[in-house]
Amino acid sequence: MRNKTILEDLDAKISLLVEQHTKLKDENKRLKTELETLQRLVEVSREELQKLQDEGELKDLELEDIVEKINHALGMVQEEKNVA
């Protein structure tokens, strides 16, 4: 009878280990999927950030050009005042 009890204990422990292994395997799969999703999100966010930075740089160049034109126009007005 003692052997049966030891075998039942061993069987219960093996079943528990198999159950834990299955749970951990499922959790690992879920975490891998979540990681892949987050990595894609990070990549999309980086691309969007780069796009916005590029657009910001273009806006800065446009503003510099506008300021230069305004300064040039103001310079012409100042010259006309000095001539008159």
Residue pairs with C-beta under 8 A, 6 or more apart in sequence:
none
